């Protein structure tokens, strides 16, 4: 098995549709570190797992956007599910939220 881990920083804005009162129900921003792990059994025709710039481009698409334009309720969990769908060979997604000096980490592992 071959694996690649790509880390990218993005800034997003969003508001959530929570069924309880929360400051997150109003538009606000986050600074997220996105870590993507991709795994393959065999290398591609270029002797690579996947082009890392392809992964970076797919993540950077969401930099400085309002995530509600892409997802109905853009929680970190829903965003990870979206990335898992669009990034080839992706097995694990991690989001580290470094907003307001508080680190929160979210993980999603693909079902094989």
N, C-alpha and C positions, 0 to 999 in steps of 0.2 A: 504494500500500500504506500502511496505517495500522498503527502499532505502539504498544503500551503496555508499560512496564516497571514491575513492582510488586516492591517489596522488603519482606520481612517477617522478623522475628526469631522463632525458636522454640527452646525447650529440649526435647530429647528424651532418653529413656533407651532403651537396647537392649542386647542381647548378640548376638553373631554366632555362626554355626555354621561356623567355619573348619576346614579339614582339617589345620591345623598349630597348635601351641601359640601362644597369643597372649593378651595381657590383654583383648583385645576379646571373647573368648569368655565373659567374665563381665559381669554387668549393670554398666553405666556410663552416664554422661550426656555430652551434647554441647550446645553452643550453636551453632546454625546460623543463618546468614543465607540465606534463600531468595530468589532473584531469578528472576522469571518474566517472559518476553517473549512477548506474544501479538500476532499479526499477522492482519489481515483485508484483503480487497480493497475492501470497502464497509462503511460505517458502518451500525449497526443502526437501528431505527425511532426511537431516541432520539438519533440522531446521535453515537453513541459506538462505540468499538471493542468494549468489553465493560465492564460495571460493575466497577470496581476492587474494590469491597467484596465482590463475589462471589468474586473471586480470593483476597482476604485471608481470607475466611471458610473457603474450601477449604483454605488453608494452615494457618490457626489451629486447625483441627480436630485437628491433630497436635501442638499445643503442650502440653507437660507430660504426655505419654503415654508408654507403653512401646510402641515401634514393633513389637515382636514380636506385639502383639495384632492387628496389621494385615498384617504380612508375615512369611513364614517365616524369611528371612535378611535382615534389614533393613539392608543396606549402603546407603551414600549412593546408589550406582548404582541399586539396586532401588527406593529411595524416589523418586528422580527419575523412574523409569519409571512409578511409581504416579501421581505428580502430572501427568505428561504425559497420562495416560489420563483424568483427572478434570477438568482445567482446559481449558475450551473455547478453541480457537484458539491454544493454547500451542505455541510453536515452539522455544523454548530455555529450559532450566532450569539454574540455577547454584546450587550449595550452597557456601557458604563456612563451613568449620568453624573456629570461633575458640576451641576448647577448649584450655585450658592454654597460652594465649599462642602457640599454633602455628597459623598459617593454612594450611589446605589447601583447595584449590578443586576442585570437581567440575563437569563440564559434560555436558549431554545435549541434543542437537539432534534434533528430530522429523524423521522421514523423510517427505518430501512425496510 
